[in-house]
Each structure stands twice: as structure tokens, then as C-alpha cells.
Amino acid sequence: MGVKAVLGMFAVLSLVLAGCGKPVPRNTAVYMLIDTSGTYTQEIEKAQKIINYLLGTLATGDSLAVAKIDSGSFSEKDIVAKVTFDSKPSQANSQKRAFQTAINRFVGRVSSSAYTDITGGMIQGIEFLNETGAGSKYILVFSDLKEEIQKGQVRDFPINFNGIKVSAINVTKLRTDNVDPREYLDRLEAWKTRVESGGGTWRVVNDLNRIETLLGDRREN
Amino acid sequence: MSGANLLTLWSDQVAISVIWWMVLVIGVMYVARDKAHQAIRAFTKVIHKAARIAARTIQSTEKHLKERNRQVLLQHGRVSTERHIEREFQRVAVTVNRDLSGYPSMQRKLKEQITKIDEDYQQTAEVPPSPPNWLEAIEHVAKIPGNGDPTVAKILDDIHCTLKRANDKALSEYRDASKRRHGLLKHMLPYWRKMTHSLETVEKRINNLDERSKIIDNQMDQYAEILKQTDQSAKLLSSSSLTQFFIAGLVLVIAALGGFINFQLIALPMSEMVGAGTYVGATNWQVSDVAAMVIISVEIAMGLFLMEAIGVTRLFPVIGSMDDKLRTRIAWILFSFLFAFASIESALAYMRDIMATDREALTQALAGVQVVQAEYRWIPSIGQMVMGFVLPFALTFVAIPLESFIHSSRTVLGVVAAAFLRFLAFFCRFFGNISLNAGSFVINIYDLIVIVPLRVEQLLHSGHSGRSDRSERGDRNGHEIEIKDAKPAKVVIAAKKPKSLPGIDSTMS
């Protein structure tokens, strides 16, 4: 065996070993928060459509959780349904069907909450997403972003988003926003600042015809 | 010290400083003119020589490569022609074994037929009826003079009647004999036909062999040309090799497309078997995709071995040199493997169809649309299964164009490499010449920069030579002679060989 052959084998072996390096996570995890406070429950059907879209888009190995925003959202009890799809496509399809059924049940019996603890929901979502160890993490907030917390709850502190992409969906304008639109803009700006200062990215998607852009930059698997 | 400071080194005004700088530079350049010219010439000569050496080396390499290409081409052509000749001999052997092995029996048959025909022919020979022996006696009796004697007349009448009867009988016998002969000739007809047919068959077979022998003759001529290593044979083989390269390349592209379709058929169901979303290390390769590709690659490898085992291709000498029985056994084993793989692929294709249907149903359910079972769903299912079964066998035939491609690519790559080397050699020569001429050009530019001191030097030299010339002539003739020659400096310069003027370069001459 010549020197060239040995060198060639060495090069091939190096390439193989380089290919067998540490695996990079390519899966996606999505945590969707649904506001159930006040009159926003009327928007729940739109949220259902978005969940269905997510179920159709997410693939094997991805994770999805849907939680409600109520008076105290930093709780596992507020998670309506969560799943990590099996690596087998047929099994994943069954899981998607079960998830859809759970969401349909939730939509049928959802009730309004007195307060809106968005921060608590966000922290719960960050915990869930970090546990999944996914390559791409998303928090989708389906809310008007008007936070109303109970007396005694502490939510005014910085949150570490650690590269999580946060999207506010269907941020409706309140009656007071119509009187002074600056309130609406300030609300959005405040959340943007909070997310970006915590290391996350922020975007607003109000046009539900563009929901396909929600996970547009995720890693394909 | 920055550039701006240097610019204002001699004066605060940039223009004046620049002029001083120019004067200084030109002065230095004028002083160092000879050495600078030598350096430029030496440098360009070095480049020129190096480029020429490189060009020669490359030309030599190209020559070796061309010779090697020629040898490869002729060697391949020799092997290929040998295979053709061998194949033709095999065909001849098959023809001889199949057609001419029955020749002795045919010959016997022909002999029998000829004998039969001959016998019949002998029997059909026309035998003229022999005249009765008493005709002569009758002739004498008939000559007897009657003289009106009724007895004689009666005798003659009797004789006449007897003769007539004998004539009728002879005629009747003759007719019977003719009829019998015609019958025999009619009996001969099928034998003639049979014999004609047998002879035509023999003729056809002989003609076939004759054609084969002509083909073998042509091949042998070609083979002889190749062995002689003539340019004509090399040219023919090169042209044939290029054609083979493009045709085989085209077929391989088509095969690659077939492989891609095959991959699409089994990649999705493979994810059901080995799981989707798992990647090979840090690469972007899904394990299921790799598994599908491995299956297809193994099928192609099986196909290559199968083609080798049945003697269609000659890519692996180890298989080719095996015993015929062993090769046949290996071929059957490989075929069994291929059959198994084809069955697996067919099942996977069916599974893919089921998965696609399930996914479609889920998508419809998520979109809130009522799930509708499509009619005639079984048609694409069966189509996919058939494709899954047939494609592995179709990919088996990749071995044939692959062999042609590998053999012809050796020649084509050699030709391309030789062309590249030729271009490189030309470029080296071109670059060497350019560098040599660039040296002259740079020297001229150099002299153009120092034109002012050069002109001054020229004038000084011309004045000095004029004075010395005048004094010499005055001394010789005892008178002052007015010099009207407008070009004394040139004479002096030529005599003393001073620094050359711009536009007059010694290297150019």
C-alpha cells in the first residue's frame, strides 16, 4: 500500500470523524400562551387556527405546548397540552390528533380570568423551552399584552430569554388605546425592550394571514 | 515620518518641495543609470529564462502525458477489439455447433434423396417399343403380286387387320408406359423440392458464417493496426472514446435521476423504520436519508457484481477470472439479493403511500376540512409498488455505462490534461517574452525620466568632441576648419560607448 493510499484513507477517516462530532440540536420547541382574560376569550378561535397551523408545520422531534394566561400563569396547571413528537412520523401524526382533541376540549370550556399574568406565563414558557433543549425556541403570545397582575405578585424584574424568539400575535387594540394610541405603542415598546434586554428577539404579527412567517427562520429537520 | 511630512521636507510649499524631490530622484537615477539598466536586464532575463525552462519542462510533461494517453488508448482499444473478436468467434462457434453439427445427417438425407431421384429417373427412361419379329415376314408376303387373286386379297386383308391390331396394342402399351413414367416424375417432385430447401438452408448458414468471417476479418485488421500502434488507429480510438464518454455520461445522468426517484420512494418510510429527526453527527444528513441511500447504493453494487458475474462488464478482474460454475452460482446469489431488495423497496413504497395518505388526512383535519377518501387511490399505490420493484433491477444496468464512462474518462481526462499543459507551456513562453520586452520598456521609461541630465551630458560630449575634432584638424592642416556636421555627438557617443539614449537600447539589437 502506497503512501498516497494511506494519506487518502487518513483524509477520509478525518472527514468521517469530523462528521461524527457533537450533534447539533435541530428540533424546534414552541410555547404558545393564550390570553383568557376579559373579552379576549372571544379571540380563542383564532388561537385554535394558529395551533392547528403549528401542528401541521411541526415535525418529528419538535415540541409544542399551549398554556393559558390567567391570574397566575407561572404554573404547570396552566399548560393546556404539551407534547414532544415521536421520531416516527405515524406516531407523531397520532400525537397531533390527540393534541388537537385536547385543544378543542379546552376551547369549548374556556372561561375568563380576572387578571392577566403575562410575565408568569413567559417564565413558565422559558422553563419549558429550556428543558426541551431544542435548537430553535419560540414563545408565541396570543394576547393584547395588557398585563394586570394580582396584588402581591412580583413580576417587575428582568427575565433571561436566552435566544428565545418571542412573537406577539393578534395584539388587539383596547378601548383606551383608541383614545390614546400611544398607550398601545408604549405597551408594545415596553415588551420589546423587556424581551430584547433579556437576550431574546421580538416581533409582532397582527395579520393572521401571515402566520406562516411565525416559524420561518427555524432550523429545518 | 509620514508621507505628508516627506512631501514638505524641502519647503513649506508642496510644489517647490515636489520639484526638489524630483530633482533629487532624477539625480540619483541618473547616477545609478548603468547599474539600474543592468539590474533590470538581469531581472527580466532571469524571468525569461525561468519561464522558458518551465515551458520546456511542461512541454516534456505534456509529451509524456500524450504518450501515456496514447498507450492507454491503444491498450484499451486492443482489449476491446480482443473482446469483440472473442465474441465473434463465440458466435461462430454457436452457429457451427447449432447449424453445422447436423450437417452429416443432412448430407445423408441429401444422398438418399439424390439416390431416390436417380432411381426414379432411371425408371423414367423412355424405351421405344420393339417392332414385332414377324414384320419382316409380313413385308415379304405383302410384296407377293396378287394378280387379282381373291385368296391373296383375303390374306392381305387379314395381314392388314393383324397389323392394325398389333399397332393399336403397341400404341396402348406405349401410352401406359408414358403414363407410368409421368407418375414416376411426379413422384420425384417433392424430393426435388426437399433437396432444394435443404440446399437453400445450407446456403443460408454458409452465408451467415461468411458474414461473420468478414466481420472477424475487419476486427482482425483493426487489431493489427492497433498492434502496429499506427496514428490512424489511435485517432479512431480517441474519437470513439470521446463519443463513448459523452453517451455514457448522459446515460449515467439518467440513471442518477432514476436513483433520485428511488430515493424519494423509500426515504419517507425509512424514517418510520429508523426514526426521523436523527442526524449523523454534526452533519445535515438525516439517518433515515442515509439509510435509504445505503440501500440504493447496495442495490447498485449488487447490480455491478451481477453484471460482472454474468460477463457483461469487466470491472472486477477477480470475478472475471473465477470458474464459470462459481460465477454462475454467485450470479444467482446476487440476483436473489436483488430480488429481496426489490421486494423490500416495493413494500416501502406501499408504506410511503399509506403514510402520505395519513398525512393528507391529518392536514385536512387540522384545516377543518372533512376528510375525503380519494377514489381510485389504489392506482398510485400499485404504481409506486411496481416502481419500487422495478427500479432496483433497472439500476443494475448502470454497470454498462459506468464501465464505458470509466474507460473513456481515462482518455478524456488525459486529453484535457494534455491540452491544459499545452496552454500552460504557451503561457510560460508568452510570459517570458513579455517579461523580456518589458525590461526594454522599463529601461526606456527610466531613460525618459532622466532625459534632462542625459541631454545635458549629450550636449557636453558633443561640445567636447567638437572642440577636440576642430583642434585635431587644425593641427593637421594648420587652419581652423568650421564644422558643419549636425551630428558630431553621435559619432563621439558611438566611439566612446557612453550611456545609451532613450529609444536606443542595446538589448533590443
Contacts between the chains, C-beta under 8 A, distances in Angstrom:
chain1	res1	chain2	res2	distance
A	18	B	281	7.8
A	18	B	282	7.8
A	19	B	280	6.0
A	19	B	281	4.6
A	19	B	282	6.9
A	19	B	283	4.8
A	19	B	285	7.8
A	20	B	280	7.1
A	20	B	281	3.9
A	20	B	282	7.8
A	21	B	281	5.1
A	21	B	282	4.1
A	22	B	281	7.7
A	22	B	282	6.2
A	23	B	279	6.1
A	23	B	281	6.2
A	23	B	282	6.3
A	24	B	279	7.5
A	24	B	282	5.4
A	26	B	277	7.3
A	26	B	279	6.5
A	27	B	277	6.3
A	52	B	366	4.3
A	52	B	367	7.0
A	52	B	368	7.5
A	53	B	366	7.6
A	55	B	366	5.4
A	56	B	362	7.5
A	56	B	363	5.7
A	56	B	366	4.8
A	56	B	367	7.6
A	59	B	276	7.0
A	59	B	277	6.9
A	60	B	271	7.3
A	60	B	275	7.4
A	60	B	276	4.3
A	60	B	277	4.6
A	61	B	276	7.0
A	61	B	277	3.1
A	61	B	278	7.9
A	62	B	277	7.9
A	87	B	271	7.8
A	87	B	275	3.4
A	87	B	276	5.6
A	87	B	277	5.3
A	87	B	278	6.5
A	88	B	271	7.4
A	88	B	272	5.3
A	88	B	275	6.1
A	88	B	276	7.4
A	89	B	268	7.3
A	89	B	271	5.8
A	89	B	272	5.8
A	89	B	276	6.1
A	89	B	355	6.0
A	89	B	359	7.4
A	90	B	272	6.0
A	90	B	355	6.4
A	90	B	358	6.4
A	93	B	358	5.6
A	93	B	359	6.5
A	93	B	362	5.1
A	96	B	362	6.0
A	96	B	366	7.4
A	97	B	362	6.7
A	97	B	365	7.0
A	100	B	365	7.0
A	100	B	366	6.5
A	221	B	276	7.5
A	221	B	277	5.1
A	221	B	279	8.0
A	221	B	286	7.7
